[in-house]
């Protein structure tokens, strides 16, 4: 305010020119005088200011303010470049040459107004971001009153924003008491133990922000809103001085995830129960088998006594005994394999269910992640348009500190690797089911042998992968008529024997070859292991003959394999050299004859 200028004389203008504040002398809508400070600010000299009316220069707002018809914190002054300068103006009437004029003291507050405008724009942008965010989000001020309640919150709770904005009872929307939301708690010093007890132990510190907490909350049914599980995360909001001025909380409905976790637990419990039942059955079968073996030995002793007395029947009785033992052991082995196959198929079926929706969730998660990355890219592209230099620099520093480009690339790689891992689990489960063929009928089927070989290789992978590399040399094969589960058992016996033949001190190689000729297909399984002598080769198909240590083999694997191949009207051949390795070759007809062959024993 310029005082002691009444009445005003022309020589007083010289004094006004020395003042370091913009001064205008206004007569109605005319500018009588403007000091150097004002002229420099607006970029117009006194003559240019006097040549135009105040309405033309400043607009109607200046006229209304001069006449006392309006009140404003600041008045805009249009500049030549199209921008505005803002002045905080005070008026002082005084006499000049017999009339009343106004002396306007004009303080340049353009920087302040621009800063306030930028802050208002930023608050508007923040409001739009919160409103458009697909996750339920609300904001409380320091008095615990709701300032923001976005559309996602309305969908989750069924309560519109206009019912809660300004209210200090946001907890009512979630069936909680006033001041009992996580956002209410984080605005005050937090008793972690007490808060964790309040949330039944389902609460933890958020790793993203100091003072932030996350929790899982069960919301009981209220109104028309059904009961559900929520993941909540609350963060205190602080001003530039570090004082807490409010809190923000997000709500994510995790009811489906909780249901999926429950189903997974139930599936695991069912699988454990199934394993327990099968174990009990196997133990009972083992007890019965041991009893049968004891009884058989007793019968063998009695029969040996009688055979010694009846020499004429000795050869026939020995032959009958051998056939009885072989049939019994084959039956026991088949029953055991059927039980194990049924168990494996059941477990595979139980695992397939949770794997299915986890695999589906990964697809949705990849889509959501791509959308979020596109949103982040849009924010990065919009960063140069932020007017606040310090904010722009802060955002750039933050982007560099978290290495955003690497993070986006590595995040996509992690998703891809996780998806590949789930696909690998799915493939193993499918191969386990294919190998067991529990769902298949006992009739002859037309199948692809390569598929059976691949599923068997996956099943015995743990037996082979530490000892040898598998080399596949597959030719084009037609589908053949066979009993696939029995042929898979033959492949498994030969592959496991090949792995056992590899010397422990050196990693070996197992080759699997296939081919077709003259309405037959053949499969070769070769190893570069220890090989066999001619004496051993002559007995390998005999029941109970084995070169493995006691307790490591039954001696029935190759005998059973021989019987299965013979049942398929095929033949199994072996070629071996001590110290160099062994090759088994199986030849099978593409189409089975109408009559099945009689069971034969190898000679």
C-alpha positions as CSV (number, residue, x, y, z in Angstrom):
1,X,0.0,0.0,0.0
2,X,1.4,3.5,-1.0
3,X,0.5,6.0,1.6
4,X,0.8,9.8,2.1
5,X,0.1,10.6,-1.6
6,X,-3.1,12.6,-1.2
7,X,-3.4,14.8,-3.1
8,X,-1.3,13.3,-5.9
9,X,0.9,15.6,-8.0
10,X,2.8,14.8,-11.2
11,X,6.1,15.0,-9.4
12,X,4.9,12.3,-7.1
13,X,5.1,9.9,-10.1
14,X,8.9,10.1,-9.8
15,X,8.6,8.7,-6.3
16,X,6.3,5.9,-7.5
17,X,8.9,5.0,-10.1
18,X,11.4,4.2,-7.4
19,X,9.2,1.7,-5.6
20,X,10.3,-2.0,-6.2
21,X,6.7,-3.0,-6.6
22,X,4.5,-2.7,-9.7
23,X,2.4,0.6,-9.4
24,X,-0.5,1.6,-11.7
25,X,-2.4,4.9,-11.4
26,X,-5.9,4.3,-12.9
27,X,-8.5,6.9,-13.8
28,X,-11.7,5.0,-14.6
29,X,-10.7,2.7,-17.4
30,X,-7.5,4.7,-18.4
31,X,-3.9,4.1,-17.2
32,X,-2.5,7.5,-16.1
33,X,0.8,6.1,-15.0
34,X,2.8,2.8,-14.6
35,X,6.1,2.7,-12.9
36,X,9.2,1.0,-14.4
37,X,8.8,-2.1,-12.3
38,X,5.2,-2.8,-13.6
39,X,6.3,-2.0,-17.2
40,X,9.2,-4.4,-17.0
41,X,6.9,-7.2,-15.7
42,X,4.2,-6.9,-18.4
43,X,6.7,-6.1,-21.2
44,X,5.0,-2.8,-22.2
45,X,6.2,0.8,-21.8
46,X,4.1,3.6,-20.3
47,X,3.1,5.0,-23.7
48,X,1.8,1.5,-24.8
49,X,-0.1,1.2,-21.6
50,X,-1.7,4.7,-21.9
51,X,-2.7,4.0,-25.5
52,X,-5.1,1.3,-24.5
53,X,-7.9,1.1,-22.0
54,X,-7.6,-0.9,-18.8
55,X,-10.4,-3.2,-20.1
56,X,-8.3,-3.9,-23.3
57,X,-5.1,-4.4,-21.2
58,X,-6.3,-6.5,-18.3
59,X,-9.9,-7.5,-19.1
60,X,-13.2,-7.1,-17.2
61,X,-11.8,-8.5,-14.0
62,X,-9.6,-5.4,-13.5
63,X,-12.5,-3.1,-14.2
64,X,-14.8,-4.9,-11.7
65,X,-12.1,-5.0,-9.1
66,X,-11.3,-1.3,-9.6
67,X,-15.0,-0.4,-9.2
68,X,-15.2,-2.6,-6.1
69,X,-17.7,-4.9,-7.7
70,X,-15.6,-8.1,-7.3
71,X,-13.0,-9.6,-4.9
72,X,-10.2,-11.9,-6.0
73,X,-6.9,-13.3,-4.6
74,X,-5.1,-12.5,-7.8
75,X,-5.9,-10.8,-11.1
76,X,-4.6,-12.1,-14.5
77,X,-2.8,-9.8,-17.0
78,X,-2.6,-11.2,-20.6
79,X,0.9,-11.1,-22.1
80,X,1.9,-10.7,-25.7
81,X,2.9,-14.3,-26.0
82,X,-0.6,-15.5,-24.9
83,X,0.3,-16.4,-21.3
84,X,-0.9,-14.6,-18.2
85,X,0.9,-12.8,-15.4
86,X,-0.9,-12.8,-12.1
87,X,-0.9,-9.9,-9.7
88,X,-2.0,-9.5,-6.1
89,X,-3.6,-6.0,-6.3
90,X,-4.6,-3.5,-3.6
91,X,-6.4,-0.2,-4.4
92,X,-5.9,3.2,-2.7
93,X,-8.1,6.1,-3.9
94,X,-6.5,9.6,-4.0
95,X,-7.2,13.0,-5.5
96,X,-5.5,14.1,-8.7
97,X,-6.2,17.4,-10.3
98,X,-9.7,17.6,-8.9
99,X,-10.8,14.0,-9.5
100,X,-10.5,10.7,-7.7
101,X,-8.1,8.2,-9.1
102,X,-7.0,4.7,-8.0
103,X,-3.4,3.8,-7.1
104,X,-3.0,0.0,-7.6
105,X,-0.1,-1.8,-5.9
106,X,0.6,-4.9,-8.0
107,X,2.6,-7.7,-6.5
108,X,3.7,-10.3,-9.1
109,X,2.4,-13.7,-7.8
110,X,2.7,-15.6,-11.1
111,X,5.0,-18.2,-9.7
112,X,2.7,-18.9,-6.8
113,X,-0.4,-19.1,-9.0
114,X,1.4,-21.5,-11.5
115,X,2.5,-23.7,-8.6
116,X,-1.0,-23.8,-7.2
117,X,-2.3,-24.6,-10.7
118,X,0.2,-27.4,-11.1
119,X,-0.8,-28.7,-7.7
120,X,-4.5,-28.6,-8.5
121,X,-3.7,-30.4,-11.8
122,X,-1.7,-33.0,-10.0
123,X,-4.5,-33.5,-7.5
124,X,-7.0,-33.8,-10.4
125,X,-4.7,-36.3,-12.1
126,X,-4.4,-38.3,-8.9
127,X,-8.1,-38.4,-8.5
128,X,-8.6,-39.6,-12.1
129,X,-5.9,-42.3,-11.6
130,X,-7.6,-43.5,-8.4
131,X,-11.0,-43.5,-10.0
132,X,-9.8,-45.4,-13.0
133,X,-7.7,-47.9,-11.1
134,X,-9.3,-51.4,-11.5
135,X,-8.5,-52.2,-7.8
136,X,-10.8,-51.0,-5.1
137,X,-9.1,-47.9,-3.6
138,X,-10.2,-45.3,-1.1
139,X,-8.4,-42.5,0.7
140,X,-8.9,-41.1,4.3
141,X,-7.8,-37.7,5.5
142,X,-6.2,-37.1,8.9
143,X,-9.7,-37.0,10.5
144,X,-10.4,-40.4,9.1
145,X,-13.0,-39.0,6.7
146,X,-13.3,-40.5,3.2
147,X,-12.0,-38.2,0.4
148,X,-11.9,-40.8,-2.4
149,X,-14.0,-43.9,-3.0
150,X,-13.4,-45.2,-6.5
151,X,-15.7,-47.2,-8.8
152,X,-14.0,-50.5,-8.0
153,X,-14.9,-49.9,-4.3
154,X,-18.5,-49.3,-5.3
155,X,-18.6,-52.6,-7.2
156,X,-16.9,-54.6,-4.3
157,X,-19.0,-53.1,-1.5
158,X,-22.2,-52.1,-3.3
159,X,-22.1,-48.7,-1.7
160,X,-21.9,-45.6,-4.0
161,X,-19.2,-43.0,-3.4
162,X,-21.7,-40.2,-2.6
163,X,-22.8,-42.2,0.5
164,X,-19.3,-42.3,2.0
165,X,-17.4,-39.2,0.8
166,X,-17.0,-37.0,3.8
167,X,-18.0,-39.7,6.2
168,X,-15.7,-41.0,9.0
169,X,-17.3,-44.4,9.0
170,X,-15.8,-46.2,6.0
171,X,-15.7,-49.4,8.0
172,X,-19.5,-49.8,7.7
173,X,-19.0,-50.6,4.0
174,X,-17.0,-53.7,5.0
175,X,-19.0,-54.7,8.0
176,X,-16.4,-53.3,10.4
177,X,-16.8,-50.7,13.2
178,X,-15.9,-47.0,12.9
179,X,-12.1,-46.5,12.9
180,X,-11.5,-50.3,12.6
181,X,-10.1,-50.4,9.0
182,X,-6.4,-51.0,8.3
183,X,-6.2,-47.5,6.9
184,X,-7.4,-46.1,10.3
185,X,-4.8,-48.1,12.2
186,X,-1.7,-47.1,10.1
187,X,-2.3,-43.4,10.7
188,X,-1.3,-43.9,14.3
189,X,1.6,-45.6,16.0
190,X,1.0,-49.3,15.3
191,X,1.1,-52.1,17.9
192,X,2.1,-54.8,15.5
193,X,1.4,-57.7,17.9
194,X,-2.0,-56.3,18.8
195,X,-2.9,-55.6,15.2
196,X,-1.7,-59.0,14.0
197,X,-3.9,-60.6,16.8
198,X,-6.8,-58.5,15.6
199,X,-6.4,-59.9,12.0
200,X,-6.0,-63.5,13.4
201,X,-2.3,-63.6,12.3
202,X,-3.1,-62.8,8.7
203,X,-1.2,-59.5,8.7
204,X,2.3,-58.5,7.6
205,X,4.4,-55.5,6.9
206,X,4.4,-54.4,3.3
207,X,7.9,-54.5,1.8
208,X,7.1,-51.7,-0.6
209,X,6.6,-48.7,1.8
210,X,7.7,-47.9,5.4
211,X,4.7,-47.9,7.7
212,X,2.5,-49.8,5.3
213,X,0.8,-53.1,6.1
214,X,-1.1,-55.9,4.2
215,X,-3.6,-58.3,5.5
216,X,-6.2,-60.9,4.6
217,X,-9.6,-60.1,5.9
218,X,-12.8,-62.2,6.0
219,X,-15.8,-59.9,5.4
220,X,-19.1,-61.5,6.7
221,X,-22.3,-61.2,4.7
222,X,-24.0,-57.8,5.1
223,X,-26.9,-56.3,3.2
224,X,-27.0,-57.7,-0.3
225,X,-23.2,-58.3,-0.3
226,X,-22.2,-62.0,0.1
227,X,-19.4,-63.1,2.4
228,X,-16.0,-62.9,0.9
229,X,-12.2,-62.8,1.5
230,X,-10.3,-59.6,0.9
231,X,-6.6,-58.7,0.5
232,X,-6.2,-55.2,2.0
233,X,-3.1,-53.0,1.9
234,X,-2.9,-49.6,3.7
235,X,-0.2,-47.0,3.5
236,X,0.0,-43.7,5.5
237,X,0.1,-40.5,3.4
238,X,2.6,-37.9,4.6
239,X,3.1,-34.2,3.7
240,X,6.5,-32.7,2.7
241,X,7.4,-32.4,6.4
242,X,6.8,-36.1,7.0
243,X,3.6,-35.6,9.0
244,X,0.8,-38.1,8.4
245,X,-2.1,-36.4,6.7
246,X,-4.2,-39.4,5.8
247,X,-4.0,-43.0,4.5
248,X,-4.8,-44.9,1.3
249,X,-6.1,-48.5,1.3
250,X,-6.7,-51.0,-1.5
251,X,-9.2,-53.8,-1.6
252,X,-8.8,-57.0,-3.7
253,X,-11.4,-59.7,-3.7
254,X,-9.5,-63.0,-3.2
255,X,-12.5,-65.2,-2.5
256,X,-11.8,-67.3,-5.7
257,X,-8.1,-67.7,-4.7
258,X,-9.1,-68.8,-1.2
259,X,-11.6,-71.3,-2.7
260,X,-8.8,-72.6,-5.0
261,X,-6.4,-73.0,-2.0
262,X,-9.1,-74.9,-0.1
263,X,-9.7,-77.2,-3.1
264,X,-6.0,-77.8,-3.4
265,X,-5.7,-78.7,0.3
266,X,-8.7,-81.1,-0.1
267,X,-7.1,-82.6,-3.2
268,X,-3.8,-83.1,-1.3
269,X,-5.6,-84.6,1.7
270,X,-7.5,-86.9,-0.7
271,X,-4.2,-87.9,-2.4
272,X,-2.6,-88.6,1.0
273,X,-5.6,-90.7,2.1
274,X,-5.5,-92.6,-1.2
275,X,-1.8,-93.3,-0.7
276,X,-2.4,-94.5,2.8
277,X,-5.2,-96.8,1.6
278,X,-3.1,-98.2,-1.2
279,X,-0.1,-98.7,1.2
280,X,-2.3,-100.6,3.5
281,X,-3.6,-102.8,0.7
282,X,0.0,-103.4,-0.5
283,X,1.0,-104.4,3.0
284,X,-1.9,-106.8,3.2
285,X,-1.0,-108.2,-0.2
286,X,2.6,-108.5,0.9
287,X,1.5,-110.4,4.0
288,X,-0.7,-112.7,1.9
289,X,2.1,-113.2,-0.6
290,X,4.6,-114.1,2.1
291,X,2.0,-116.6,3.5
292,X,1.6,-118.0,0.0
293,X,5.3,-118.3,-0.4
294,X,5.7,-120.0,2.9
295,X,2.9,-122.4,2.1
296,X,4.3,-123.0,-1.4
297,X,7.7,-123.9,0.1
298,X,6.0,-126.3,2.4
299,X,4.1,-127.9,-0.5
300,X,7.3,-128.0,-2.5
301,X,9.0,-129.9,0.3
302,X,6.2,-132.4,0.5
303,X,6.1,-132.7,-3.3
304,X,9.9,-133.3,-3.3
305,X,9.4,-136.2,-0.9
306,X,6.8,-137.7,-3.1
307,X,8.8,-137.0,-6.3
308,X,11.8,-138.9,-4.8
309,X,9.5,-141.9,-4.3
310,X,7.8,-141.7,-7.7
311,X,10.8,-141.5,-10.1
312,X,8.7,-142.1,-13.2
313,X,6.7,-138.9,-12.5
314,X,9.7,-136.7,-11.6
315,X,10.2,-134.9,-14.9
316,X,6.4,-134.2,-15.3
317,X,6.0,-132.9,-11.8
318,X,9.1,-130.6,-12.1
319,X,7.6,-129.1,-15.3
320,X,4.2,-128.6,-13.7
321,X,5.8,-126.9,-10.7
322,X,7.8,-124.5,-12.9
323,X,4.8,-123.5,-14.8
324,X,2.8,-123.0,-11.6
325,X,5.5,-120.8,-10.1
326,X,5.8,-118.7,-13.3
327,X,2.1,-118.2,-13.6
328,X,1.8,-117.3,-9.9
329,X,4.6,-114.8,-10.1
330,X,3.3,-113.3,-13.3
331,X,-0.2,-112.9,-11.7
332,X,1.3,-111.3,-8.6
333,X,3.4,-108.9,-10.7
334,X,0.5,-108.0,-12.9
335,X,-1.7,-107.3,-9.9
336,X,1.0,-105.1,-8.3
337,X,1.5,-103.2,-11.6
338,X,-2.2,-102.7,-11.9
339,X,-2.5,-101.3,-8.4
340,X,0.5,-99.0,-8.9
341,X,-0.8,-97.8,-12.3
342,X,-4.2,-97.1,-10.8
343,X,-2.6,-95.2,-7.9
344,X,-0.5,-93.2,-10.4
345,X,-3.4,-92.4,-12.6
346,X,-5.5,-91.3,-9.6
347,X,-2.8,-89.0,-8.3
348,X,-2.2,-87.7,-11.8
349,X,-6.0,-86.9,-12.2
350,X,-6.0,-85.1,-8.8
351,X,-2.9,-83.0,-9.8
352,X,-4.4,-82.2,-13.2
353,X,-7.3,-80.3,-11.7
354,X,-5.3,-77.6,-9.7
355,X,-2.7,-77.5,-12.5
356,X,-5.5,-76.6,-15.0
357,X,-6.7,-73.5,-13.2
358,X,-3.1,-72.4,-12.2
359,X,-2.3,-72.7,-15.9
360,X,-5.4,-70.6,-16.8
361,X,-4.5,-68.0,-14.1
362,X,-1.1,-67.6,-15.6
363,X,-2.7,-66.7,-18.9
364,X,-4.8,-64.1,-17.2
365,X,-1.9,-62.9,-15.2
366,X,0.2,-62.4,-18.4
367,X,-2.6,-60.4,-20.0
368,X,-2.9,-58.2,-16.8
369,X,0.8,-57.8,-16.7
370,X,0.9,-56.7,-20.4
371,X,-1.8,-54.1,-19.7
372,X,0.1,-52.8,-16.6
373,X,3.3,-52.5,-18.7
374,X,1.5,-50.7,-21.4
375,X,0.1,-48.3,-18.7
376,X,3.7,-47.8,-17.3
377,X,4.9,-47.1,-20.8
378,X,2.2,-44.5,-21.2
379,X,3.2,-42.8,-18.0
380,X,6.9,-42.8,-19.1
381,X,5.9,-41.2,-22.4
382,X,3.8,-38.6,-20.6
383,X,6.7,-37.8,-18.2
384,X,8.2,-35.0,-20.4
385,X,4.9,-33.2,-20.3
386,X,4.9,-32.7,-16.5
387,X,5.3,-29.0,-15.8
388,X,6.9,-29.5,-12.4
389,X,10.6,-29.8,-13.1
390,X,11.4,-31.3,-9.7
391,X,8.7,-33.9,-10.0
392,X,9.8,-34.8,-13.5
393,X,13.4,-35.2,-12.2
394,X,12.2,-37.2,-9.2
395,X,10.3,-39.6,-11.5
396,X,13.3,-40.0,-13.8
397,X,15.5,-40.8,-10.8
398,X,13.0,-43.3,-9.5
399,X,12.8,-45.0,-13.0
400,X,16.6,-45.3,-13.2
401,X,16.9,-46.5,-9.6
402,X,14.5,-49.4,-10.2
403,X,15.9,-50.1,-13.7
404,X,12.5,-50.1,-15.3
405,X,13.6,-51.4,-18.7
406,X,15.3,-54.4,-17.2
407,X,12.4,-55.0,-14.8
408,X,9.9,-55.2,-17.7
409,X,12.1,-57.6,-19.7
410,X,13.0,-59.8,-16.7
411,X,9.4,-59.9,-15.5
412,X,8.2,-61.2,-18.9
413,X,11.1,-63.8,-18.8
414,X,10.0,-65.0,-15.3
415,X,6.4,-65.4,-16.5
416,X,7.6,-67.4,-19.5
417,X,9.8,-69.7,-17.4
418,X,7.0,-70.2,-14.9
419,X,4.6,-71.1,-17.7
420,X,7.1,-73.5,-19.2
421,X,7.5,-75.2,-15.7
422,X,3.7,-75.7,-15.4
423,X,3.6,-77.1,-18.9
424,X,6.4,-79.5,-18.0
425,X,4.4,-80.7,-14.9
426,X,1.3,-81.1,-17.1
427,X,3.4,-83.2,-19.6
428,X,4.8,-85.4,-16.9
429,X,1.3,-86.0,-15.4
430,X,-0.1,-86.9,-18.9
431,X,2.8,-89.3,-19.5
432,X,2.2,-90.9,-16.2
433,X,-1.5,-91.5,-17.2
434,X,-0.5,-92.7,-20.7
435,X,2.0,-95.1,-19.2
436,X,-0.6,-96.6,-16.7
437,X,-3.4,-96.8,-19.2
438,X,-5.9,-97.3,-16.4
439,X,-8.6,-95.8,-18.4
440,X,-7.9,-98.0,-21.4
441,X,-9.8,-101.2,-22.0
442,X,-8.1,-104.6,-21.9
443,X,-8.9,-105.1,-25.6
444,X,-6.4,-104.9,-28.4
445,X,-5.9,-101.3,-29.6
446,X,-4.3,-99.4,-32.5
447,X,-1.7,-97.1,-30.9
448,X,1.4,-95.1,-31.7
449,X,4.5,-96.8,-30.3
450,X,6.5,-93.6,-30.2
451,X,4.0,-92.1,-27.8
452,X,4.4,-95.1,-25.5
453,X,8.1,-94.9,-25.7
454,X,8.1,-91.2,-24.8
455,X,5.7,-91.6,-21.9
456,X,7.8,-94.5,-20.6
457,X,11.0,-92.5,-20.9
458,X,9.4,-89.7,-18.9
459,X,8.3,-92.2,-16.2
460,X,11.8,-93.7,-15.8
461,X,13.6,-90.4,-16.4
462,X,14.7,-90.2,-12.7
463,X,16.3,-93.7,-13.0
464,X,18.2,-92.7,-16.2
465,X,19.1,-89.0,-16.1
466,X,21.9,-89.3,-13.5
467,X,23.6,-92.2,-15.4
468,X,23.2,-91.8,-19.1
469,X,22.1,-89.6,-22.0
470,X,19.1,-90.9,-24.1
471,X,19.5,-90.6,-27.9
472,X,16.3,-91.0,-29.9
473,X,16.6,-92.3,-33.5
474,X,12.9,-92.7,-34.5
475,X,11.7,-93.5,-38.0
476,X,8.2,-93.2,-39.3
477,X,6.0,-96.0,-37.8
478,X,2.5,-97.0,-38.6
479,X,0.1,-97.5,-35.7
480,X,0.1,-101.1,-34.6
481,X,-2.5,-103.4,-32.9
482,X,-1.3,-104.2,-29.4
483,X,-1.9,-104.1,-25.6
484,X,-0.2,-100.7,-24.9
485,X,0.2,-101.0,-21.2
486,X,1.9,-104.4,-21.5
487,X,4.3,-103.1,-24.2
488,X,5.1,-100.0,-21.9
489,X,6.1,-102.5,-19.2
490,X,8.5,-104.2,-21.7
491,X,10.0,-100.8,-22.6
492,X,10.4,-99.9,-18.9
493,X,12.1,-103.2,-18.1
494,X,14.6,-102.8,-20.9
495,X,15.3,-99.1,-20.2
496,X,15.9,-99.7,-16.5
497,X,18.1,-102.7,-17.2
498,X,20.1,-100.5,-19.6
499,X,20.6,-97.8,-17.0
500,X,21.7,-100.4,-14.4
501,X,24.3,-101.7,-16.9
502,X,26.1,-98.4,-17.1
503,X,29.3,-98.3,-15.1
504,X,29.0,-95.9,-12.1
505,X,32.3,-94.1,-12.9
506,X,31.4,-93.1,-16.4
507,X,28.3,-91.4,-17.9
508,X,26.8,-93.7,-20.6
509,X,24.5,-93.5,-23.6
510,X,21.2,-95.3,-24.2
511,X,20.0,-95.3,-27.8
512,X,16.4,-95.9,-28.7
513,X,15.9,-96.7,-32.5
514,X,12.7,-97.6,-34.4
515,X,11.9,-98.8,-37.9
516,X,9.4,-100.6,-40.0
517,X,9.7,-103.3,-42.7
518,X,7.5,-106.0,-44.3
519,X,4.3,-105.4,-42.2
520,X,6.4,-105.4,-39.0
521,X,7.9,-102.7,-36.8
522,X,11.0,-103.0,-34.7
523,X,12.4,-101.3,-31.6
524,X,16.0,-101.4,-30.5
525,X,17.3,-100.3,-27.0
526,X,21.1,-100.2,-26.8
527,X,23.5,-99.3,-24.0
528,X,27.3,-99.0,-23.8
529,X,27.4,-100.6,-20.4
530,X,29.2,-103.6,-19.0
531,X,27.7,-106.1,-21.5
532,X,27.0,-109.9,-20.9
533,X,28.9,-113.1,-21.4
534,X,27.5,-115.9,-23.5
535,X,26.7,-117.9,-20.4
536,X,24.6,-115.1,-18.9
537,X,22.9,-114.4,-22.3
538,X,21.7,-118.0,-22.4
539,X,19.8,-117.6,-19.2
540,X,18.5,-114.0,-19.1
541,X,14.9,-115.0,-20.1
542,X,14.7,-117.7,-17.4
543,X,12.3,-116.9,-14.5
544,X,14.1,-115.8,-11.3
545,X,17.5,-115.5,-13.0
546,X,19.3,-112.2,-12.2
547,X,22.8,-110.9,-12.0
548,X,21.9,-108.2,-9.6
549,X,22.7,-108.3,-5.9
550,X,20.2,-109.9,-3.5
551,X,17.3,-107.6,-2.9
552,X,17.9,-105.6,-6.1
553,X,16.0,-107.7,-8.6
554,X,13.4,-110.4,-8.8
555,X,14.6,-112.1,-12.0
556,X,11.1,-111.8,-13.6
557,X,11.5,-108.6,-15.7
558,X,12.9,-110.2,-18.8
559,X,10.9,-113.3,-18.4
560,X,7.7,-111.3,-18.3
561,X,8.9,-109.2,-21.2
562,X,9.5,-112.3,-23.3
563,X,6.0,-113.6,-22.5
564,X,4.4,-110.2,-23.5
565,X,6.3,-110.0,-26.8
566,X,5.4,-113.7,-27.6
567,X,1.7,-112.9,-26.8
568,X,1.9,-110.1,-29.4
569,X,3.2,-112.7,-32.0
570,X,6.6,-110.9,-31.9
571,X,10.1,-111.8,-31.0
572,X,12.8,-110.3,-28.7
573,X,16.5,-110.7,-29.5
574,X,19.6,-109.7,-27.7
575,X,23.2,-109.0,-28.8
576,X,25.9,-108.2,-26.2
577,X,29.6,-107.9,-25.9
578,X,31.3,-107.9,-22.5
579,X,32.7,-104.4,-21.7
580,X,31.0,-102.8,-24.8
581,X,27.3,-102.9,-24.2
582,X,24.0,-104.7,-25.0
583,X,21.3,-104.3,-27.7
584,X,17.7,-105.7,-27.3
585,X,15.6,-105.8,-30.5
586,X,11.8,-106.3,-30.4
587,X,10.0,-107.1,-33.6
588,X,6.2,-106.9,-33.7
589,X,3.5,-107.4,-36.4
590,X,1.5,-104.3,-37.4
591,X,-1.8,-106.3,-37.3
592,X,-2.5,-109.2,-34.9
593,X,-3.8,-112.5,-36.3
594,X,-7.4,-113.4,-35.3
595,X,-6.4,-116.2,-32.9
596,X,-4.2,-115.5,-29.9
597,X,-1.2,-117.7,-29.4
598,X,-0.7,-120.1,-26.5
599,X,1.6,-118.8,-23.7
600,X,5.1,-120.1,-24.3
601,X,8.2,-120.1,-22.2
602,X,11.6,-119.1,-23.5
603,X,14.0,-121.9,-24.2
